[in-house]
Amino acid sequence: MQYDCKNVINIDGILIGNDNPCYIIAEIGINHNGNVVLAKKLIDVATSAGANAVKFQKRDLESIYQQEILENPSLDSQGTEILIDVLKNVEFSEDDFQDIVNYCKEKKITFLCTPWDIPSVNFLEKLDVPAYKIASADLTNFPLIAHISKLNKPIIISTGMSEMEEIERTVDFVKEKNVVFSLLHCNSTYPSPPELLNLSLIPVLREKFNVPIGYSGHESSTLPSITAANMGAVIIERHITLDKTMEGLDQAASLDPDEFKELIQKVRESEIARGTPIKQMTRGETLQREVLGKSIICSNDIKKDELFSEQNIVIKTPARGLSPQYYFELIGKKSSRDIKKGDYLQTDDLE
C-alpha cells in the first residue's frame, strides 16, 4: 500500500522531521517515584542536557484494570501484582501535575505525557499538552487513539511489542483521522540487549509509511540511540534517572545525568558531521592538497614537438601543475612548447 502522509510534525513550535535537528525526549515516566521534588530534579537534568521535552505518564487505574484485579492483583499474575502496587504509589494528583507543568514552563522545556486511558487524556487536556504519546502497549488501542485524534494534536506512537501487520493497521487507522503523527521504532524489553534492537528497521519504516520515524530506546548505554539518529531517527526518547540503583521498575533501563548529556552531545555532533550530500573541498583540504598532492613534472628538458614519454615526465609533490590523472593521456602527445627540467606541466600541455 502507498502511504501519503505528512513527513514533518510541529510540537510546541519545534519542527520535527526532514532536515530539522533530532527531537530529544527525556522520558521521566514514573522514575520520580511519586515525588514532585524528584520530578523537578529530573526536569533539571533534562534541561541542563539540552533535551527538547520531558515526558511523564498518566493512568486512571480503574479504567485500565478490572475492579477485582485492582482489589486483589494476585488474581492475575505476580507481574501484575508488582506493577499495580508500584503504580498506585507513583500517581500524581492534579495539583502535582499542574506544579510540574508550571516548572517546565519556567525551565522552558516542553511538557509531554503518555495517557494510558481515555480519562487520562481528558485530564491532560486541562494541562494543555501540545502533543500526545501512545505507549507501545496501546498501539492497538483504537478507541484511545480515536479519542486523541479528535483533539487535532500531533501523536507519537511507539511500536514495541507489535507485529508489522498491527503497525500497518494502526497507520491506516490514524491516516483516516487526518492527524499528523510519528512512529517510534522500539524494543519493549527493559533493558533491551543490543542484539535485539534491529535499528535497520528505522529507514524501512520511513520508506514504508512516509512519516517521521523516531526511536524509543530502553538499552542501558548511549551508542544504540546515537546509531538510531544516524540511521534517520528524527526523535530520540530515552528514560532518565538520577541513579540507576534507585527503587523503581524503569531505573535500570534509564540513562543517568552524565549519560543523557553525553547522548545529546553525540547526536548533535553527528548532525553537524552529516552536513550536506555535496562533495567539495574545504579550505583545509585545499591547503593539504597543495602540500601533499602531486603533479606531472618534466624529468628532462623537453623541446617543442618532442613527444611526452615515461623518460621525460614524472609524478612529484606538491600539487602545482597538471594532475597525475592525465599522465597516460599525455604520453605520446607532442609538446607545444619548450619545457625545462623540473617545470610543472599545465592543462594547456594536453592540447
C-alpha positions as CSV (number, residue, x, y, z in Angstrom):
1,M,0.0,0.0,0.0
2,Q,1.3,3.5,-0.8
3,Y,1.3,5.8,2.2
4,D,1.0,9.5,1.6
5,C,1.4,11.3,4.9
6,K,3.0,14.5,6.2
7,N,6.6,13.9,7.0
8,V,7.1,16.9,9.3
9,I,5.3,17.5,12.6
10,N,5.2,20.5,14.9
11,I,5.4,20.2,18.6
12,D,5.2,23.3,20.7
13,G,6.7,25.3,17.8
14,I,9.5,22.9,17.0
15,L,9.6,21.3,13.6
16,I,10.4,17.5,13.6
17,G,11.4,15.6,10.5
18,N,13.3,16.1,7.2
19,D,16.5,18.1,7.9
20,N,15.4,19.5,11.3
21,P,17.5,18.6,14.3
22,C,16.7,15.4,16.1
23,Y,14.0,16.0,18.8
24,I,15.1,14.6,22.1
25,I,12.6,13.5,24.7
26,A,13.7,12.8,28.3
27,E,11.3,10.1,29.5
28,I,10.9,10.6,33.2
29,G,7.9,8.3,33.2
30,I,7.5,7.0,36.7
31,N,11.1,7.4,37.7
32,H,10.0,10.2,40.0
33,N,8.6,7.6,42.4
34,G,5.6,9.8,43.1
35,N,7.9,12.6,44.5
36,V,7.4,16.1,42.9
37,V,10.8,17.3,44.2
38,L,12.5,14.3,42.5
39,A,10.4,15.0,39.3
40,K,11.7,18.6,39.3
41,K,15.3,17.4,39.7
42,L,14.8,15.1,36.7
43,I,13.4,18.1,34.7
44,D,16.6,20.0,35.7
45,V,18.7,17.1,34.3
46,A,16.8,17.1,31.0
47,T,17.0,20.9,30.7
48,S,20.7,21.0,31.5
49,A,21.5,18.3,29.0
50,G,19.6,20.1,26.2
51,A,16.5,18.0,25.8
52,N,13.5,19.4,23.9
53,A,10.9,17.8,26.1
54,V,10.3,15.8,29.2
55,K,7.6,13.2,29.3
56,F,5.6,11.7,32.1
57,Q,2.9,9.1,32.3
58,K,-0.7,9.4,33.5
59,R,-3.1,6.5,34.4
60,D,-6.6,6.0,35.7
61,L,-6.1,2.6,37.1
62,E,-9.9,1.9,37.3
63,S,-10.1,2.4,33.6
64,I,-7.2,0.1,32.8
65,Y,-7.8,-2.8,35.2
66,Q,-10.9,-4.8,36.2
67,Q,-12.1,-3.9,39.7
68,E,-11.4,-7.4,41.1
69,I,-7.8,-7.3,39.9
70,L,-7.3,-3.8,41.5
71,E,-8.7,-5.2,44.7
72,N,-6.7,-8.4,44.6
73,P,-3.8,-8.1,42.0
74,S,-2.6,-11.6,42.8
75,L,-5.7,-12.9,40.9
76,D,-3.8,-12.1,37.6
77,S,-0.1,-12.7,37.9
78,Q,2.9,-11.8,40.1
79,G,4.0,-9.2,37.5
80,T,0.6,-7.5,37.6
81,E,0.6,-7.6,41.4
82,I,4.0,-5.8,41.5
83,L,3.1,-3.3,38.8
84,I,-0.2,-2.2,40.3
85,D,1.4,-1.8,43.7
86,V,4.0,0.5,42.1
87,L,1.6,2.4,40.0
88,K,-0.7,3.2,43.0
89,N,2.3,4.8,44.8
90,V,3.6,6.9,41.9
91,E,0.5,8.6,40.5
92,F,0.5,12.4,40.9
93,S,-2.5,14.5,41.8
94,E,-3.9,17.2,39.5
95,D,-2.2,19.8,41.7
96,D,1.1,17.9,41.4
97,F,0.8,17.8,37.6
98,Q,0.0,21.5,37.4
99,D,3.0,22.3,39.6
100,I,5.2,20.2,37.2
101,V,3.8,21.8,34.1
102,N,4.5,25.3,35.6
103,Y,8.0,24.2,36.4
104,C,8.5,23.1,32.8
105,K,7.4,26.4,31.6
106,E,9.8,28.1,34.0
107,K,12.6,25.9,32.6
108,K,11.5,26.5,29.0
109,I,11.2,22.8,28.2
110,T,8.1,21.1,26.7
111,F,5.9,19.0,29.0
112,L,4.6,15.8,27.4
113,C,2.7,12.9,28.9
114,T,1.6,9.5,27.9
115,P,-2.1,8.8,28.7
116,W,-2.9,5.1,29.2
117,D,-6.6,5.6,29.0
118,I,-9.3,8.0,27.9
119,P,-10.0,9.6,31.3
120,S,-6.2,10.4,31.5
121,V,-6.5,12.1,28.1
122,N,-9.3,14.3,29.4
123,F,-7.2,15.1,32.4
124,L,-4.2,16.1,30.3
125,E,-6.3,18.3,28.2
126,K,-6.8,20.5,31.2
127,L,-3.0,20.9,31.2
128,D,-3.0,21.9,27.5
129,V,-0.3,19.4,26.4
130,P,0.9,20.2,22.9
131,A,1.1,16.5,21.7
132,Y,0.2,13.0,22.8
133,K,2.4,9.9,23.1
134,I,0.9,6.5,22.6
135,A,2.7,3.8,24.5
136,S,3.7,0.6,22.7
137,A,1.1,-1.3,24.8
138,D,-1.6,0.9,23.3
139,L,-0.6,0.8,19.6
140,T,-3.6,-1.5,19.1
141,N,-6.0,0.5,21.3
142,F,-8.1,2.1,18.6
143,P,-10.7,3.7,21.0
144,L,-7.9,5.5,22.8
145,I,-6.2,6.6,19.5
146,A,-9.6,7.7,18.1
147,H,-10.3,9.8,21.2
148,I,-6.9,11.5,21.0
149,S,-7.2,12.1,17.2
150,K,-10.3,14.3,17.8
151,L,-8.1,16.8,19.6
152,N,-6.2,17.5,16.4
153,K,-2.8,17.4,18.1
154,P,0.4,15.6,16.9
155,I,0.6,12.0,18.0
156,I,3.8,10.0,18.7
157,I,3.2,6.2,18.6
158,S,5.7,3.6,19.9
159,T,5.8,0.3,18.0
160,G,7.3,-2.0,20.6
161,M,5.8,-5.5,21.2
162,S,3.9,-5.2,17.8
163,E,3.9,-7.1,14.6
164,M,4.3,-5.3,11.3
165,E,0.7,-6.0,10.3
166,E,-0.5,-4.4,13.5
167,I,1.6,-1.3,12.8
168,E,0.1,-1.2,9.3
169,R,-3.4,-1.3,10.6
170,T,-2.7,1.5,13.1
171,V,-1.1,3.7,10.4
172,D,-4.2,3.2,8.2
173,F,-6.5,4.0,11.1
174,V,-4.6,7.2,12.1
175,K,-4.4,8.3,8.4
176,E,-8.2,8.1,8.2
177,K,-8.4,10.6,11.2
178,N,-6.3,13.1,9.2
179,V,-4.0,13.8,12.1
180,V,-0.2,14.3,11.9
181,F,1.8,11.6,13.6
182,S,5.1,9.9,14.1
183,L,6.2,6.3,14.7
184,L,8.9,5.3,17.2
185,H,10.8,2.1,16.5
186,C,11.1,0.4,19.8
187,N,12.0,-2.9,21.6
188,S,10.0,-3.1,24.8
189,T,12.4,-5.3,26.8
190,Y,13.7,-3.5,29.9
191,P,16.7,-3.2,29.4
192,S,17.0,-4.1,25.8
193,P,20.0,-6.2,24.7
194,P,21.8,-4.5,21.7
195,E,21.4,-7.6,19.5
196,L,17.6,-7.3,19.7
197,L,17.3,-3.7,18.7
198,N,17.1,-4.1,14.9
199,L,17.8,-0.5,14.2
200,S,17.9,-1.3,10.5
201,L,14.1,-1.1,10.6
202,I,14.3,2.7,11.0
203,P,14.8,3.5,7.3
204,V,12.5,0.7,6.4
205,L,9.6,2.2,8.4
206,R,10.4,5.7,7.0
207,E,10.3,4.4,3.4
208,K,7.2,2.3,4.0
209,F,5.0,4.8,5.9
210,N,6.4,8.2,4.8
211,V,6.1,9.7,8.3
212,P,8.7,10.9,10.7
213,I,10.3,7.9,12.3
214,G,12.0,8.1,15.8
215,Y,13.4,5.7,18.3
216,S,12.4,4.9,21.8
217,G,15.3,3.1,23.5
218,H,15.5,1.0,26.6
219,E,19.1,-0.2,26.4
220,S,21.5,0.6,29.2
221,S,24.0,2.5,27.0
222,T,24.0,5.5,24.7
223,L,25.5,4.1,21.5
224,P,22.4,2.5,20.0
225,S,20.4,5.7,20.3
226,I,23.2,7.7,18.6
227,T,23.3,5.0,15.9
228,A,19.5,5.3,15.5
229,A,19.8,9.1,15.0
230,N,22.5,8.4,12.3
231,M,20.1,5.9,10.6
232,G,17.4,8.5,10.3
233,A,15.5,8.7,13.6
234,V,14.2,12.2,14.0
235,I,13.0,11.7,17.5
236,I,15.0,10.0,20.3
237,E,13.2,9.1,23.5
238,R,15.2,7.8,26.5
239,H,14.3,7.2,30.1
240,I,16.4,9.2,32.5
241,T,17.1,8.7,36.2
242,L,19.2,10.3,38.9
243,D,20.6,6.9,39.9
244,K,20.2,3.5,38.2
245,T,20.2,1.8,41.5
246,M,17.2,3.7,42.8
247,E,14.0,1.9,43.6
248,G,11.7,1.7,40.6
249,L,10.8,-0.5,37.7
250,D,12.5,1.5,34.9
251,Q,15.6,2.9,36.7
252,A,18.0,0.2,35.4
253,A,16.9,0.8,31.8
254,S,17.4,4.5,32.1
255,L,20.4,6.9,31.5
256,D,21.9,8.8,34.4
257,P,22.5,12.5,34.0
258,D,26.1,12.2,32.6
259,E,25.0,9.5,30.1
260,F,22.0,11.5,28.9
261,K,24.1,14.7,28.5
262,E,26.6,12.6,26.5
263,L,23.9,11.2,24.3
264,I,22.6,14.6,23.3
265,Q,26.1,15.9,22.7
266,K,26.9,13.0,20.4
267,V,23.7,13.3,18.5
268,R,24.3,17.0,17.9
269,E,27.9,16.3,16.8
270,S,26.7,13.6,14.4
271,E,24.2,16.0,12.9
272,I,26.9,18.5,12.2
273,A,29.2,15.8,10.8
274,R,26.5,14.6,8.4
275,G,26.5,18.0,6.7
276,T,25.1,18.1,3.1
277,P,25.4,15.5,0.3
278,I,27.7,17.7,-1.7
279,K,31.3,16.8,-2.4
280,Q,33.6,19.8,-2.3
281,M,37.0,20.6,-0.9
282,T,37.2,22.6,2.3
283,R,39.8,25.3,2.7
284,G,41.8,23.0,4.9
285,E,41.7,20.3,2.3
286,T,42.8,22.7,-0.4
287,L,45.9,23.7,1.7
288,Q,46.6,20.0,2.4
289,R,46.3,19.2,-1.3
290,E,48.9,21.9,-2.2
291,V,51.3,20.3,0.2
292,L,50.6,16.6,-0.2
293,G,49.1,16.3,-3.6
294,K,51.1,15.5,-6.8
295,S,51.7,17.0,-10.2
296,I,53.2,15.9,-13.6
297,I,56.7,17.4,-13.8
298,C,59.4,17.3,-16.5
299,S,62.3,15.0,-15.6
300,N,64.3,16.2,-18.5
301,D,64.4,19.2,-20.8
302,I,61.7,18.9,-23.4
303,K,61.8,20.6,-26.8
304,K,58.8,21.8,-28.8
305,D,57.3,19.0,-30.8
306,E,59.1,16.4,-28.7
307,L,56.8,13.5,-27.6
308,F,56.0,13.2,-23.9
309,S,57.1,9.8,-22.6
310,E,57.9,7.9,-19.4
311,Q,61.5,9.0,-19.9
312,N,60.8,12.8,-19.7
313,I,57.8,13.2,-17.3
314,V,57.4,12.1,-13.7
315,I,55.0,12.4,-10.8
316,K,56.1,14.6,-7.9
317,T,54.8,16.5,-4.9
318,P,53.4,19.3,-4.5
319,A,50.2,19.8,-6.5
320,R,51.0,22.9,-8.5
321,G,50.6,21.6,-12.0
322,L,48.7,19.1,-14.2
323,S,47.1,16.3,-12.2
324,P,48.6,12.8,-12.5
325,Q,45.2,11.6,-13.6
326,Y,46.3,12.9,-17.1
327,Y,49.6,11.1,-17.1
328,F,48.7,8.4,-19.6
329,E,46.6,10.8,-21.7
330,L,49.8,13.0,-22.0
331,I,52.0,10.1,-23.1
332,G,52.7,10.2,-26.9
333,K,51.5,13.8,-27.4
334,K,53.7,16.4,-28.9
335,S,54.9,19.2,-26.6
336,S,53.6,22.6,-27.9
337,R,56.5,24.4,-26.2
338,D,60.0,24.2,-24.8
339,I,59.9,23.0,-21.2
340,K,62.8,22.9,-18.7
341,K,63.6,20.0,-16.4
342,G,61.7,20.5,-13.1
343,D,58.9,22.6,-14.6
344,Y,55.3,21.7,-13.9
345,L,53.1,20.7,-16.8
346,Q,49.8,22.6,-17.2
347,T,46.4,22.0,-18.7
348,D,47.5,23.7,-22.0
349,D,50.0,21.0,-22.5
350,L,47.2,18.5,-23.1
351,E,46.0,20.4,-26.2
